[in-house]
Amino acid sequence: MVESPQENGPDVLAEEQDIRNILVDALNKLPEREREIIALYYYDELTLKEIGKVLNVTESRISQLHSQAILRLRGYLAMMKGTLL
């Protein structure tokens, strides 16, 4: 018999927590407006058009800011990739 690996072992849980901490740190490094857009889009599940109405800017501008925020997050996470290995 071969023992199946534990999916939620302490090492997996610790790694998941590390990833969450890095992501939270990355989000906190975003400018406030970009952080707000990310929160409204992913947490509150608003559309870009709805976020534009909330922030009183065009949907196109929200799309630009969202893209910029995602690029910043990707860049930060790419730099942090070495700490995850």
RODO-2510 file (C-alpha; in nm, 4 decimals, decimal comma):
residues 85
     n   res          X          Y          Z
     1     m     0,0000     0,0000     0,0000
     2     v     0,1114     0,3514    -0,0760
     3     e     0,0215     0,6236     0,1685
     4     s    -0,1642     0,9107     0,0055
     5     p    -0,0172     1,2530     0,0760
     6     q    -0,2055     1,4732     0,3162
     7     e    -0,3530     1,7639     0,1279
     8     n    -0,3841     1,9820     0,4360
     9     g    -0,0675     1,8900     0,6188
    10     p     0,1154     2,1497     0,8250
    11     d     0,3641     2,2218     0,5468
    12     v     0,0858     2,2897     0,2958
    13     l    -0,1021     2,5110     0,5418
    14     a     0,2142     2,7066     0,6218
    15     e     0,2875     2,7578     0,2519
    16     e    -0,0679     2,8764     0,1863
    17     q    -0,0385     3,1229     0,4748
    18     d     0,2918     3,2534     0,3366
    19     i     0,1316     3,3065    -0,0036
    20     r    -0,1630     3,4907     0,1546
    21     n     0,0755     3,7140     0,3512
    22     i     0,2744     3,7994     0,0387
    23     l    -0,0450     3,8774    -0,1531
    24     v    -0,1755     4,1009     0,1280
    25     d     0,1585     4,2808     0,1360
    26     a     0,1440     4,3296    -0,2422
    27     l    -0,2104     4,4666    -0,2209
    28     n    -0,1104     4,7060     0,0569
    29     k     0,1678     4,8450    -0,1640
    30     l    -0,0818     4,9524    -0,4314
    31     p    -0,1957     5,3143    -0,4425
    32     e    -0,5222     5,3558    -0,2541
    33     r    -0,7355     5,4111    -0,5644
    34     e    -0,6018     5,0960    -0,7337
    35     r    -0,6514     4,8993    -0,4113
    36     e    -1,0105     5,0243    -0,3960
    37     i    -1,0744     4,9183    -0,7563
    38     i    -0,9310     4,5713    -0,6895
    39     a    -1,1502     4,5367    -0,3791
    40     l    -1,4649     4,6523    -0,5581
    41     y    -1,3986     4,4264    -0,8554
    42     y    -1,2885     4,1052    -0,6841
    43     y    -1,4431     4,1281    -0,3381
    44     d    -1,7660     4,3197    -0,4028
    45     e    -1,7926     4,1752    -0,7565
    46     l    -1,8877     4,5046    -0,9189
    47     t    -1,8455     4,5504    -1,2923
    48     l    -1,6046     4,8086    -1,4295
    49     k    -1,9026     5,0229    -1,5258
    50     e    -2,0430     5,0059    -1,1714
    51     i    -1,7041     5,0900    -1,0218
    52     g    -1,6841     5,3886    -1,2572
    53     k    -2,0155     5,5172    -1,1236
    54     v    -1,9013     5,4673    -0,7620
    55     l    -1,5730     5,6513    -0,8208
    56     n    -1,7233     5,9042    -1,0643
    57     v    -1,4892     5,8216    -1,3549
    58     t    -1,5393     5,6518    -1,6886
    59     e    -1,5474     5,2775    -1,7344
    60     s    -1,2470     5,3142    -1,9640
    61     r    -1,0435     5,4831    -1,6894
    62     i    -1,1382     5,2106    -1,4414
    63     s    -1,0206     4,9522    -1,6943
    64     q    -0,6863     5,1337    -1,7262
    65     l    -0,6423     5,1567    -1,3482
    66     h    -0,7404     4,7917    -1,3029
    67     s    -0,4857     4,6835    -1,5649
    68     q    -0,2195     4,8994    -1,4007
    69     a    -0,2949     4,7490    -1,0595
    70     i    -0,2736     4,3943    -1,1965
    71     l     0,0621     4,4729    -1,3610
    72     r     0,1937     4,6151    -1,0324
    73     l     0,0772     4,3049    -0,8455
    74     r     0,2345     4,0729    -1,1020
    75     g     0,5611     4,2628    -1,0823
    76     y     0,5703     4,2500    -0,7041
    77     l     0,4766     3,8826    -0,6950
    78     a     0,7420     3,8045    -0,9577
    79     m     1,0017     3,9691    -0,7325
    80     m     0,8754     3,7687    -0,4354
    81     k     0,8725     3,4400    -0,6289
    82     g     1,2091     3,3437    -0,4851
    83     t     1,0739     3,3552    -0,1308
    84     l     0,8005     3,1089    -0,2219
    85     l     1,0391     2,8412    -0,3435
***
